[in-house]
Amino acid sequence: KAGVTQTPRYLIKTRGQQVTLSCSPISGHRSVSWYQQTPGQGLQFLFEYFSETQRNKGNFPGRFSGRQFSNSRSEMNVSTLELGDSALYLCASSAETGEAFFGQGTRLTVV
Amino acid sequence: EDQVTQSPEALRLQEGESSSLNCSYTVSGLRGLFWYRQDPGKGPEFLFTLYSAGEEKEKERLKATLTKKESFLHITAPKPEDSATYLCAPGHGGATNKLIFGTGTLLAVQP
């Protein structure tokens, strides 16, 4: 059974640019959540999508957005990048039991 | 407000020296308590889910236990390959798979 796939694995962007990250969940999982991980703040919840609808949202500015497609694949977008957006972005795929399985993450560096 | 505190922040053990990691939490409507292991530069790897006080689960040298306000991860006779960051994440109540992560315990096991 394939795990959670995140692409790309690494990105370098310039301040002010925008970026789109992709996540393919485990087959059959309808819930996809996104987290930001930084050394200072740890893992922080961005948002969750379930059956193409945003079900929950964390405390992040509107520059962070996401969507989910009918095949459960999800994308997150960050607009007007700031240096502080440099982080490991993690996607988690959840089944009905609630157990979340993570991808390897996308390492975003903003210069 | 939801809070998760893990202690100690860092722990250094000799191979074979058993110890315990602590996770204290205050989360409204707890929907399971999840333990993960994370290696540097990788996504968290799922270890256990505990749903009710008194529940215990074991996997190789690891055993997780749960009370109403705390969870413990006991490591028996650890090996160097157990070195990693261990993350505790209570699941938020309601119709969501949102996890609230602690900052983790960095475990180093020396041969």
Chai-1 contact restraints between the chains, C-beta under 6 A:
chainA,res_idxA,chainB,res_idxB,connection_type,confidence,min_distance_angstrom,max_distance_angstrom,comment,restraint_id
A,S31,B,N97,contact,1.0,0.0,6.0,A-B,restraint_1
A,S33,B,N97,contact,1.0,0.0,6.0,A-B,restraint_2
A,G42,B,F101,contact,1.0,0.0,6.0,A-B,restraint_3
A,G42,B,T103,contact,1.0,0.0,6.0,A-B,restraint_4
A,L43,B,F101,contact,1.0,0.0,6.0,A-B,restraint_5
A,F45,B,K98,contact,1.0,0.0,6.0,A-B,restraint_6
A,E48,B,T96,contact,1.0,0.0,6.0,A-B,restraint_7
A,E48,B,N97,contact,1.0,0.0,6.0,A-B,restraint_8
A,E48,B,K98,contact,1.0,0.0,6.0,A-B,restraint_9
A,R55,B,T96,contact,1.0,0.0,6.0,A-B,restraint_10
A,N56,B,T96,contact,1.0,0.0,6.0,A-B,restraint_11
A,N56,B,K98,contact,1.0,0.0,6.0,A-B,restraint_12
A,L90,B,G43,contact,1.0,0.0,6.0,A-B,restraint_13
A,S94,B,N97,contact,1.0,0.0,6.0,A-B,restraint_14
A,G98,B,G32,contact,1.0,0.0,6.0,A-B,restraint_15
A,G98,B,G91,contact,1.0,0.0,6.0,A-B,restraint_16
A,G98,B,N97,contact,1.0,0.0,6.0,A-B,restraint_17
A,E99,B,T49,contact,1.0,0.0,6.0,A-B,restraint_18
A,F101,B,F46,contact,1.0,0.0,6.0,A-B,restraint_19
A,F102,B,G43,contact,1.0,0.0,6.0,A-B,restraint_20
A,F102,B,P44,contact,1.0,0.0,6.0,A-B,restraint_21
A,G103,B,G43,contact,1.0,0.0,6.0,A-B,restraint_22
A,Q104,B,K42,contact,1.0,0.0,6.0,A-B,restraint_23
A,Q104,B,G43,contact,1.0,0.0,6.0,A-B,restraint_24
A,G105,B,G43,contact,1.0,0.0,6.0,A-B,restraint_25
